[in-house]
Amino acid sequence: MASAIKLSFHKQLFLQLFVFSWAIVLCFVGFQYIREKEYKSEFLSAQLQQYNNHLLVAVEEGEPYEEYIASHEKPFDDLRITLVSLSGAVIYDNTIPAGELDNHRNRPEITDALHKGSGYYIARQSASDGRKYFYSATRGERVVVRTAIPYSNTLQDLLEADWTFLVVMVSITLTMSLIAYFTTRKLGKDIERVNRYEAEQERNRFKRQFTNNINHELKTPVASIQVCLETLLSGISLSEEKRQELIERCYMHNERLRRLLGDVSLITRMEDGSAFISREKVTINEIVNEVAEELEVMPDDERLTLHTDFNEEVIVDGNPSLLGSIFRNLTENAIAYSEGKNICISLLENNEKMCRIRFEDDGKGVQPNQLPHLFERFYRVDKGRSRQKGGTGLGLAIVKHAVQFHGGAITVTNRPNGGLRFDFTLSKCNLQ
C-alpha cells in the first residue's frame, strides 16, 4: 500500500526516469567522445598516410628518399620521417641518426602496419628524444614509412572532442527532467490517490467481512445461552441433574464467548496499535518449557508428547504475550485437530538477526487445497468439530499476525509421513 512506501510513487517514478535519462545521456556522451576522438585521429592519420604513400612510391621506384624528402612539401612542420625495414631495423630518420635507433618492430604503429598495411598511435613518448608524438605508419613492399608529429598542446586541442554537443545534451536533459518532474508529480498524486482509495475500500471490505464473521460466530453461543436461561427462568419443574446440565451448557458457551472476544481483541490490538505494544528481551526456550509444563497437567485424552530440539538459547526482542500465543495456539491446534500423539519444536537456525523455528505434529494433516486457507480468520477444516473443541477460528490467524509483528513470516506444509509442519522466523531486531 502507498502508506507503507517510504518514497511517494511520484518520487519513485521521477527518480527512475531521471536515472534512466541521465544514464542514456552519459552513455551517449561517452560514446560520442570516443568516436569523435577516433574520427579526428583517423583523419589526421589519413593526411600522414597520403604523404607516406607518396614517399613509398618514390622509394619503390628507386628515387633517393633523401632527395624526395628534401624537395617535396610536407603536410606539417616539424614532421619526423622514419624508414623501417620489414624486420624492424631503422634505415633512415630525419631527426636522429639511424645507427642510434633500436629495432622498431615492436612499436604499435609498426606492428599494425606490418599486419594490416597501416597503423597509428596517439601520444607515445619517443625512446630516442623523449618527446611525445602522434605516429602514423604505412607498409610498402620493402619498407615501412612512418611519419610523426610532435604532440604539442595545439595538436592535443585539435584531437580533443568538441564539447558543444555535451552542453546541448545536458541542457536538453535538464529540460526533460523538469518536464518529467511536474508530469510525474501530477501522475504520482493521482495514482497515490487511487491507491489510497482502493486500500481504504479494501480495509472497509475486510472490516465488514470480519464483523459479519464475528456476528455469525456470536449467534450460536448467545442463542444457546438464551435458550438455557429462558428454560431455567420459565418455572418449569426440572430435575437437579437437568438444571446442572443447563448451567454447565451456559458456562461452556460463555467460555467460548470469552475466548472469542479475547482473540478478536488481540488481533485488533496487533493491527491497530502495534506501536503501543511493549517489547522486552524474551527467551524463547522459557516459553517452550512453559508449553511443555502446561501439557503435563492436561487430561490424558488431550495430552500430546512434546519433543524439543533447542540446542542453544534464543533471545528475541519482542512481546512475551504475543510470542507465547504463537506456541500455545499451534499446540492447541495440534491437540484439537491433528489426531496425533506427538508434537516437535525445533530450532533450525539462530543468528544475530533472526531465528528460524519449526513446529510439527504427527497427525493426519489436511488436504493440499486447504493449506493456503489455514491462516484465514474463522476458516475451519471441520466446522462442527472445531466448535465442539471450543475453537474460535482465530488461533492460526493470531499466530500469523504475531509472527509478522515480530518481523517474520510463517508457512505451513504437510509432512511426508503425516501431520502439519509450520516453519516460521522471528526477527531479533527492535521493529518499533
Sequence and secondary structure as in RCSB ss.txt:
>XXXX:A:sequence
MASAIKLSFHKQLFLQLFVFSWAIVLCFVGFQYIREKEYKSEFLSAQLQQYNNHLLVAVEEGEPYEEYIASHEKP
FDDLRITLVSLSGAVIYDNTIPAGELDNHRNRPEITDALHKGSGYYIARQSASDGRKYFYSATRGERVVVRTAIP
YSNTLQDLLEADWTFLVVMVSITLTMSLIAYFTTRKLGKDIERVNRYEAEQERNRFKRQFTNNINHELKTPVASI
QVCLETLLSGISLSEEKRQELIERCYMHNERLRRLLGDVSLITRMEDGSAFISREKVTINEIVNEVAEELEVMPD
DERLTLHTDFNEEVIVDGNPSLLGSIFRNLTENAIAYSEGKNICISLLENNEKMCRIRFEDDGKGVQPNQLPHLF
ERFYRVDKGRSRQKGGTGLGLAIVKHAVQFHGGAITVTNRPNGGLRFDFTLSKCNLQ
>XXXX:A:secstr
 GGG SS HHHHHHHHHHHHHHHHHHHHHHHHHHHHHHHHHHHHHHHHHHHHHHHHHHHHTT  HHHHHHHS  S
STT EEEEEETTS EEEESSS GGGS   TTSHHHHHHHHHSEEEEEEEE TTT  EEEEEEEE SSEEEEEEEE
  HHHHHHHS  THHHHHHHHHHHHHHHHHHHHHHHHHHHHHHHHHHHHHHHHHHHHHHHHHHHHHHHHHHHHHH
HHHHHHHHTT    HHHHHHHHHHHHHHHHHHHHHHHHHHHHHHHHH GGGS  EEEEHHHHHHHHHHHHHTS T
TT  EEEEE  S  EEEE HHHHHHHHHHHHHHHHHHT  SEEEEEEEEE SSEEEEEEEE S    GGGGGGTT
STT  SSHHHHHHTT  S HHHHHHHHHHHTT  EEEEE TTSSEEEEEEEE S   
